[in-house]
Amino acid sequence: MCLAVPGKVLDIEERDGTRMATVDFGGVVKEVCLEYLPDLQVGEYAIVHVGFALQRLDEESARQTLELFAELGMLQEEFGDPWETAAVEAGVDPVEEVRNQ
């Protein structure tokens, strides 16, 4: 599943003519394109979908949404390690596999 997730802008830079930001999604940090929100500033929150900031969001709404996603395990699903997810779906305990190596 691909979610639109709220995140906080940590820094902004222009890269190859494109405005990019480092965004914190409740502890997971990713690079995000700001072309759809050219006036977004450091410290503000935005809803991000597939690497693009789509809409500005207030801090309280962002916090509540991130807490709900975390409770439902949706942040791990969205940002988790795809190899670990595949192992779990296959019935393999990835932690046990690492121990046995």
Residue frames as a rotation matrix with the C-alpha (Angstrom) as fourth column:
MET 1
0.590 0.807 0.000 0.00
0.807 -0.590 0.000 0.00
0.000 0.000 -1.000 0.00
CYS 2
-0.549 -0.734 0.399 1.23
0.726 -0.656 -0.208 3.50
0.415 0.175 0.893 -0.69
LEU 3
0.322 0.677 -0.662 0.14
0.925 -0.375 0.067 6.17
-0.203 -0.633 -0.747 1.78
ALA 4
0.193 -0.256 0.947 0.21
0.158 -0.945 -0.287 9.93
0.968 0.205 -0.142 1.81
VAL 5
0.298 -0.224 -0.928 2.21
0.929 0.294 0.227 10.54
0.222 -0.929 0.295 5.00
PRO 6
0.949 0.023 0.313 2.74
-0.032 -0.985 0.170 13.80
0.313 -0.171 -0.934 6.91
GLY 7
0.275 -0.915 -0.295 6.31
0.950 0.305 -0.062 14.88
0.147 -0.263 0.954 7.48
LYS 8
0.816 -0.091 -0.571 8.31
0.181 -0.897 0.403 17.82
-0.549 -0.432 -0.716 8.82
VAL 9
0.770 -0.552 0.320 10.71
0.245 -0.208 -0.947 19.66
0.590 0.807 -0.025 6.53
LEU 10
0.622 -0.634 -0.459 14.22
0.636 0.067 0.768 19.59
-0.457 -0.770 0.446 8.03
ASP 11
-0.288 -0.679 -0.675 16.12
-0.026 -0.699 0.715 21.36
-0.957 0.224 0.184 5.27
ILE 12
0.809 0.554 0.198 15.67
0.256 -0.029 -0.966 22.53
-0.529 0.832 -0.166 1.69
GLU 13
-0.321 -0.886 -0.334 18.08
-0.110 -0.315 0.943 22.72
-0.941 0.339 0.004 -1.23
GLU 14
0.664 0.432 -0.611 17.96
-0.648 -0.075 -0.758 23.06
-0.373 0.899 0.230 -4.97
ARG 15
-0.230 -0.699 0.677 19.31
-0.122 0.711 0.693 20.02
-0.965 0.077 -0.249 -6.78
ASP 16
-0.824 -0.173 0.539 19.67
0.484 0.280 0.829 20.03
-0.294 0.944 -0.147 -10.56
GLY 17
-0.868 0.458 0.192 17.07
-0.255 -0.743 0.619 22.79
0.427 0.489 0.761 -10.84
THR 18
0.080 0.910 -0.406 14.56
0.179 0.387 0.904 21.00
0.980 -0.146 -0.132 -8.57
ARG 19
-0.189 -0.050 0.981 13.63
-0.845 -0.501 -0.188 22.15
0.501 -0.864 0.053 -5.08
MET 20
0.075 0.097 -0.992 14.19
0.189 0.976 0.110 19.20
0.979 -0.195 0.055 -2.73
ALA 21
0.227 0.039 0.973 13.77
-0.875 -0.430 0.221 18.74
0.428 -0.902 -0.063 1.01
THR 22
-0.772 -0.323 -0.548 14.89
0.049 0.829 -0.558 16.38
0.634 -0.457 -0.623 3.70
VAL 23
0.009 0.901 0.433 11.69
-0.750 -0.280 0.599 15.39
0.661 -0.330 0.674 5.52
ASP 24
-0.944 -0.272 0.188 11.21
-0.318 0.594 -0.739 13.59
0.089 -0.757 -0.647 8.84
PHE 25
-0.020 0.940 -0.342 8.27
-0.514 0.283 0.810 11.16
0.858 0.192 0.477 8.96
GLY 26
0.796 0.387 0.465 8.19
-0.577 0.258 0.775 10.39
0.180 -0.885 0.429 12.67
GLY 27
0.403 -0.745 0.532 11.80
-0.397 0.382 0.835 9.22
-0.825 -0.548 -0.142 12.78
VAL 28
0.164 -0.319 0.934 12.17
0.807 0.588 0.059 8.05
-0.568 0.744 0.353 9.18
VAL 29
0.112 -0.223 -0.968 14.00
-0.250 -0.950 0.190 10.64
-0.962 0.221 -0.162 7.05
LYS 30
0.110 0.010 0.994 13.55
0.861 0.499 -0.100 10.76
-0.497 0.867 0.046 3.27
GLU 31
-0.877 -0.353 -0.325 14.24
0.096 -0.793 0.601 13.09
-0.470 0.496 0.730 0.35
VAL 32
0.064 0.981 0.181 11.11
0.767 0.068 -0.639 14.78
-0.639 0.180 -0.748 -1.06
CYS 33
-0.678 -0.190 0.710 10.42
0.675 -0.543 0.499 16.92
0.291 0.818 0.496 -4.11
LEU 34
-0.389 0.496 -0.776 8.86
0.514 -0.583 -0.630 20.32
-0.764 -0.644 -0.028 -3.31
GLU 35
-0.969 -0.077 0.233 7.87
0.242 -0.456 0.856 21.35
0.040 0.886 0.461 -6.84
TYR 36
-0.193 0.975 0.113 4.14
0.652 0.041 0.757 21.23
0.733 0.220 -0.644 -6.01
LEU 37
0.813 0.386 -0.436 4.64
0.581 -0.493 0.647 23.38
0.035 -0.780 -0.625 -2.88
PRO 38
0.172 -0.855 0.489 7.29
0.627 -0.288 -0.724 25.92
0.760 0.431 0.487 -3.92
ASP 39
0.069 -0.126 0.990 6.73
-0.455 -0.887 -0.081 28.15
0.888 -0.445 -0.118 -0.87
LEU 40
0.888 0.197 -0.416 7.03
0.222 0.608 0.762 25.38
0.404 -0.769 0.496 1.78
GLN 41
0.296 -0.773 0.561 9.62
-0.684 -0.581 -0.441 26.32
0.667 -0.253 -0.701 4.41
VAL 42
-0.556 -0.586 -0.590 11.90
0.109 0.651 -0.751 24.52
0.824 -0.482 -0.298 6.88
GLY 43
-0.976 0.173 0.133 9.92
-0.146 -0.067 -0.987 23.57
-0.162 -0.983 0.091 9.99
GLU 44
-0.156 0.969 -0.190 6.59
-0.970 -0.187 -0.157 23.27
-0.188 0.160 0.969 8.18
TYR 45
-0.482 0.121 0.868 4.68
-0.048 0.985 -0.164 20.04
-0.875 -0.120 -0.469 7.65
ALA 46
-0.273 0.416 -0.867 3.37
-0.960 -0.170 0.221 18.58
-0.056 0.893 0.446 4.42
ILE 47
0.531 0.438 0.725 1.52
-0.261 0.899 -0.352 15.52
-0.806 -0.002 0.592 3.24
VAL 48
-0.339 -0.761 -0.554 3.88
-0.870 0.030 0.491 13.52
-0.357 0.648 -0.672 1.02
HIS 49
0.659 0.508 0.554 2.94
-0.198 0.828 -0.524 10.85
-0.726 0.236 0.646 -1.50
VAL 50
0.728 -0.436 0.530 5.46
0.663 0.645 -0.380 8.86
-0.176 0.628 0.758 -3.57
GLY 51
-0.200 -0.977 -0.077 8.21
0.950 -0.213 0.228 11.39
-0.239 -0.027 0.971 -2.89
PHE 52
-0.546 0.077 0.834 6.24
0.394 -0.855 0.337 14.57
0.740 0.512 0.436 -3.64
ALA 53
-0.796 0.326 -0.510 5.00
0.366 -0.411 -0.835 17.09
-0.481 -0.852 0.208 -1.07
LEU 54
-0.547 0.670 0.502 1.36
0.713 0.060 0.698 17.67
0.437 0.740 -0.511 -2.03
GLN 55
0.415 0.765 0.493 -0.27
0.240 -0.614 0.752 19.77
0.878 -0.193 -0.439 0.68
ARG 56
-0.626 -0.549 0.554 0.78
-0.335 -0.451 -0.827 21.89
0.704 -0.703 0.098 3.66
LEU 57
0.298 0.671 -0.679 -0.42
0.429 0.542 0.723 20.57
0.853 -0.507 -0.126 7.02
ASP 58
0.419 -0.137 0.898 -0.51
-0.707 -0.670 0.228 22.04
0.570 -0.730 -0.377 10.53
GLU 59
-0.569 -0.822 0.042 1.73
-0.642 0.411 -0.647 20.48
0.515 -0.395 -0.761 13.17
GLU 60
-0.408 0.469 0.784 -1.08
-0.727 0.352 -0.589 19.09
-0.552 -0.810 0.197 15.36
SER 61
0.695 0.683 -0.225 -2.77
-0.663 0.487 -0.569 17.30
-0.279 0.544 0.791 12.45
ALA 62
0.221 -0.716 -0.663 0.58
-0.626 0.417 -0.659 15.88
0.748 0.560 -0.356 11.34
ARG 63
-0.697 -0.507 0.508 1.36
-0.701 0.332 -0.631 14.62
0.151 -0.795 -0.587 14.87
GLN 64
0.002 0.797 0.604 -2.05
-0.720 0.420 -0.553 12.98
-0.694 -0.433 0.575 15.27
THR 65
0.768 0.289 -0.571 -1.83
-0.633 0.472 -0.613 11.29
0.092 0.833 0.546 11.89
LEU 66
-0.131 -0.907 -0.400 1.71
-0.635 0.387 -0.669 9.98
0.761 0.166 -0.627 12.51
GLU 67
-0.634 -0.040 0.773 0.62
-0.729 0.365 -0.579 8.60
-0.259 -0.930 -0.261 15.90
LEU 68
0.427 0.874 0.231 -2.35
-0.665 0.476 -0.575 6.83
-0.613 0.091 0.785 14.33
PHE 69
0.602 -0.279 -0.748 -0.22
-0.619 0.428 -0.658 5.40
0.504 0.859 0.085 11.51
ALA 70
-0.510 -0.854 0.101 2.32
-0.698 0.343 -0.628 4.15
0.502 -0.391 -0.771 14.09
GLU 71
-0.309 0.490 0.815 -0.42
-0.739 0.416 -0.530 2.50
-0.599 -0.766 0.234 16.19
LEU 72
0.723 0.691 -0.013 -1.74
-0.505 0.516 -0.692 0.73
-0.471 0.507 0.722 13.10
GLY 73
0.124 -0.785 0.607 1.75
0.281 0.614 0.737 -0.34
-0.952 0.079 0.297 12.00
MET 74
0.862 0.328 0.387 1.35
0.446 -0.127 -0.886 1.60
-0.241 0.936 -0.255 8.77
LEU 75
0.673 -0.691 -0.262 4.64
-0.707 -0.706 0.045 3.50
-0.216 0.155 -0.964 9.03
GLN 76
-0.203 -0.742 0.639 6.58
-0.378 0.661 0.648 0.24
-0.903 -0.111 -0.415 9.15
GLU 77
0.303 0.401 0.865 4.58
0.607 0.618 -0.499 -1.00
-0.734 0.676 -0.056 6.16
GLU 78
0.989 0.144 0.018 5.28
0.111 -0.674 -0.731 2.20
-0.093 0.725 -0.682 4.23
PHE 79
0.598 -0.800 0.050 8.93
-0.757 -0.585 -0.292 2.74
0.263 0.136 -0.955 5.20
GLY 80
0.581 -0.359 0.731 10.08
-0.387 0.668 0.636 -0.66
-0.716 -0.653 0.249 6.44
ASP 81
-0.507 -0.849 -0.149 12.77
-0.659 0.270 0.703 -2.79
-0.556 0.454 -0.696 4.88
PRO 82
0.304 0.707 -0.638 11.23
-0.950 0.275 -0.148 -4.58
0.071 0.651 0.756 1.86
TRP 83
-0.359 -0.491 -0.793 13.48
-0.403 0.848 -0.343 -7.63
0.842 0.196 -0.503 2.40
GLU 84
-0.974 0.045 0.222 12.35
-0.201 0.277 -0.939 -7.93
-0.103 -0.960 -0.261 6.00
THR 85
-0.155 0.986 -0.060 8.70
-0.842 -0.164 -0.514 -7.58
-0.516 -0.029 0.856 4.94
ALA 86
0.189 0.176 -0.966 9.12
-0.816 0.575 -0.055 -10.28
0.546 0.799 0.252 2.31
ALA 87
-0.753 -0.525 -0.395 10.75
-0.204 0.758 -0.620 -12.62
0.625 -0.386 -0.678 4.85
VAL 88
-0.778 0.531 0.337 7.91
-0.399 -0.003 -0.917 -12.11
-0.486 -0.848 0.214 7.34
GLU 89
0.161 0.880 -0.446 5.32
-0.950 0.016 -0.312 -12.73
-0.267 0.474 0.839 4.63
ALA 90
0.039 -0.239 -0.970 7.18
-0.602 0.770 -0.214 -15.94
0.798 0.592 -0.114 3.73
GLY 91
0.908 0.400 -0.123 7.02
-0.128 0.546 0.828 -17.09
0.398 -0.736 0.547 7.35
VAL 92
0.139 -0.937 -0.319 10.72
0.744 0.312 -0.592 -16.56
0.654 -0.155 0.740 8.05
ASP 93
0.880 0.046 -0.473 11.85
0.401 -0.606 0.687 -14.70
-0.255 -0.794 -0.552 11.18
PRO 94
0.679 -0.642 0.358 14.46
0.108 -0.394 -0.913 -12.24
0.727 0.658 -0.198 9.82
VAL 95
0.454 -0.524 0.721 16.01
-0.876 -0.408 0.256 -11.73
0.160 -0.748 -0.645 13.28
GLU 96
0.627 -0.178 0.758 16.52
-0.238 0.883 0.404 -15.48
-0.741 -0.434 0.512 13.70
GLU 97
0.889 -0.296 0.350 18.00
0.443 0.362 -0.820 -15.72
0.116 0.884 0.453 10.17
VAL 98
0.536 -0.719 0.442 20.63
-0.449 -0.686 -0.572 -13.08
0.715 0.108 -0.691 11.03
ARG 99
0.439 -0.351 0.827 21.51
-0.840 0.166 0.516 -14.90
-0.319 -0.921 -0.222 14.26
ASN 100
0.729 -0.068 0.681 22.04
0.097 0.995 -0.004 -18.16
-0.677 0.068 0.733 12.38
GLN 101
0.912 -0.397 0.099 24.51
0.062 -0.106 -0.992 -16.64
0.404 0.912 -0.073 9.89
